[in-house]
Amino acid sequence: MQCAIYKSRRKRDTYLYLAARDDFSRVPDTLLTLLGQPIHVMDLDLSPERKLAQENTAEVLRNLQERGWHLQMPGQDEWLGIRH
């Protein structure tokens, strides 16, 4: 499955995956407001065999197929400002 990945202008290390490039129609308005204007980072051919560094590939694919988007957020420590 081809998908597009965008980073948030407002939330560091937060990424939005879309099933169709530049199609934000299924993303809740409140989420888009929190993220700010998304910045396109890359397009990715995603398959069940492909490993992602931060996300479960099966979950990302399921979210893209069911709702058209997936949100990748940093770990809890990063949201709390804790650095290792």
Phi and psi in degrees as GROMACS dihedral restraints (atoms count N, CA, C in turn):
[ dihedral_restraints ]
;  ai    aj    ak    al  type     phi  dphi    fc
    3     4     5     6     1   -81.4    20    10
    4     5     6     7     1   135.5    20    10
    6     7     8     9     1  -141.2    20    10
    7     8     9    10     1   162.0    20    10
    9    10    11    12     1  -114.6    20    10
   10    11    12    13     1   142.4    20    10
   12    13    14    15     1  -119.5    20    10
   13    14    15    16     1   133.7    20    10
   15    16    17    18     1  -125.5    20    10
   16    17    18    19     1   146.2    20    10
   18    19    20    21     1  -105.0    20    10
   19    20    21    22     1   154.0    20    10
   21    22    23    24     1   -80.6    20    10
   22    23    24    25     1   141.6    20    10
   24    25    26    27     1   -78.4    20    10
   25    26    27    28     1   -25.3    20    10
   27    28    29    30     1  -103.5    20    10
   28    29    30    31     1   -29.3    20    10
   30    31    32    33     1  -115.1    20    10
   31    32    33    34     1   109.4    20    10
   33    34    35    36     1   -60.2    20    10
   34    35    36    37     1   141.5    20    10
   36    37    38    39     1    59.7    20    10
   37    38    39    40     1    30.6    20    10
   39    40    41    42     1  -117.3    20    10
   40    41    42    43     1   128.8    20    10
   42    43    44    45     1  -129.5    20    10
   43    44    45    46     1   144.2    20    10
   45    46    47    48     1  -115.2    20    10
   46    47    48    49     1   121.8    20    10
   48    49    50    51     1   -95.8    20    10
   49    50    51    52     1   135.2    20    10
   51    52    53    54     1  -121.4    20    10
   52    53    54    55     1   142.0    20    10
   54    55    56    57     1   -68.6    20    10
   55    56    57    58     1   -29.3    20    10
   57    58    59    60     1  -132.2    20    10
   58    59    60    61     1   128.9    20    10
   60    61    62    63     1   -57.0    20    10
   61    62    63    64     1   132.0    20    10
   63    64    65    66     1    63.8    20    10
   64    65    66    67     1    15.5    20    10
   66    67    68    69     1  -101.9    20    10
   67    68    69    70     1    90.8    20    10
   69    70    71    72     1   -93.9    20    10
   70    71    72    73     1     9.6    20    10
   72    73    74    75     1   -63.1    20    10
   73    74    75    76     1   -26.4    20    10
   75    76    77    78     1   -98.0    20    10
   76    77    78    79     1    -4.5    20    10
   78    79    80    81     1   -83.4    20    10
   79    80    81    82     1   129.6    20    10
   81    82    83    84     1   -57.2    20    10
   82    83    84    85     1   138.8    20    10
   84    85    86    87     1   -57.5    20    10
   85    86    87    88     1   -37.5    20    10
   87    88    89    90     1   -63.9    20    10
   88    89    90    91     1   -37.0    20    10
   90    91    92    93     1   -67.8    20    10
   91    92    93    94     1   -43.5    20    10
   93    94    95    96     1   -62.1    20    10
   94    95    96    97     1   -36.8    20    10
   96    97    98    99     1   -64.3    20    10
   97    98    99   100     1   -43.5    20    10
   99   100   101   102     1   -63.7    20    10
  100   101   102   103     1   -38.2    20    10
  102   103   104   105     1   -78.6    20    10
  103   104   105   106     1   -24.7    20    10
  105   106   107   108     1    79.5    20    10
  106   107   108   109     1  -179.6    20    10
  108   109   110   111     1   -62.1    20    10
  109   110   111   112     1   114.8    20    10
  111   112   113   114     1   -65.6    20    10
  112   113   114   115     1   146.2    20    10
  114   115   116   117     1  -108.7    20    10
  115   116   117   118     1   121.6    20    10
  117   118   119   120     1   -65.4    20    10
  118   119   120   121     1   128.8    20    10
  120   121   122   123     1  -104.5    20    10
  121   122   123   124     1   -48.4    20    10
  123   124   125   126     1  -168.9    20    10
  124   125   126   127     1   163.6    20    10
  126   127   128   129     1  -104.7    20    10
  127   128   129   130     1   147.0    20    10
  129   130   131   132     1  -140.9    20    10
  130   131   132   133     1   135.3    20    10
  132   133   134   135     1   -89.8    20    10
  133   134   135   136     1   107.0    20    10
  135   136   137   138     1  -103.5    20    10
  136   137   138   139     1   128.4    20    10
  138   139   140   141     1  -134.9    20    10
  139   140   141   142     1   162.4    20    10
  141   142   143   144     1   -58.0    20    10
  142   143   144   145     1   -27.5    20    10
  144   145   146   147     1   -79.7    20    10
  145   146   147   148     1   -17.5    20    10
  147   148   149   150     1   -78.6    20    10
  148   149   150   151     1   131.9    20    10
  150   151   152   153     1   -91.7    20    10
  151   152   153   154     1   137.5    20    10
  153   154   155   156     1  -109.8    20    10
  154   155   156   157     1   143.6    20    10
  156   157   158   159     1   -65.9    20    10
  157   158   159   160     1   -39.1    20    10
  159   160   161   162     1  -113.1    20    10
  160   161   162   163     1   -14.7    20    10
  162   163   164   165     1  -125.9    20    10
  163   164   165   166     1   157.7    20    10
  165   166   167   168     1   -80.5    20    10
  166   167   168   169     1   116.0    20    10
  168   169   170   171     1   -57.4    20    10
  169   170   171   172     1   -42.6    20    10
  171   172   173   174     1   -61.3    20    10
  172   173   174   175     1   -40.2    20    10
  174   175   176   177     1   -67.3    20    10
  175   176   177   178     1   -41.8    20    10
  177   178   179   180     1   -61.7    20    10
  178   179   180   181     1   -47.9    20    10
  180   181   182   183     1   -59.9    20    10
  181   182   183   184     1   -42.7    20    10
  183   184   185   186     1   -61.9    20    10
  184   185   186   187     1   -45.9    20    10
  186   187   188   189     1   -63.8    20    10
  187   188   189   190     1   -40.8    20    10
  189   190   191   192     1   -63.6    20    10
  190   191   192   193     1   -40.9    20    10
  192   193   194   195     1   -72.4    20    10
  193   194   195   196     1   -39.9    20    10
  195   196   197   198     1   -81.5    20    10
  196   197   198   199     1   -40.1    20    10
  198   199   200   201     1  -124.5    20    10
  199   200   201   202     1    -8.0    20    10
  201   202   203   204     1    89.4    20    10
  202   203   204   205     1     0.3    20    10
  204   205   206   207     1  -156.1    20    10
  205   206   207   208     1   160.8    20    10
  207   208   209   210     1  -144.8    20    10
  208   209   210   211     1   138.9    20    10
  210   211   212   213     1  -108.0    20    10
  211   212   213   214     1   125.0    20    10
  213   214   215   216     1  -106.3    20    10
  214   215   216   217     1   118.5    20    10
  216   217   218   219     1  -113.5    20    10
  217   218   219   220     1   155.2    20    10
  219   220   221   222     1   -67.1    20    10
  220   221   222   223     1   164.9    20    10
  222   223   224   225     1   -62.6    20    10
  223   224   225   226     1   162.7    20    10
  225   226   227   228     1   -55.8    20    10
  226   227   228   229     1   -40.2    20    10
  228   229   230   231     1   -59.9    20    10
  229   230   231   232     1   -41.7    20    10
  231   232   233   234     1   -67.3    20    10
  232   233   234   235     1   -37.6    20    10
  234   235   236   237     1   -66.3    20    10
  235   236   237   238     1   -29.4    20    10
  237   238   239   240     1   -87.3    20    10
  238   239   240   241     1    -3.7    20    10
  240   241   242   243     1    84.7    20    10
  241   242   243   244     1    15.6    20    10
  243   244   245   246     1   -89.8    20    10
  244   245   246   247     1   128.1    20    10
  246   247   248   249     1  -110.3    20    10
  247   248   249   250     1   140.1    20    10
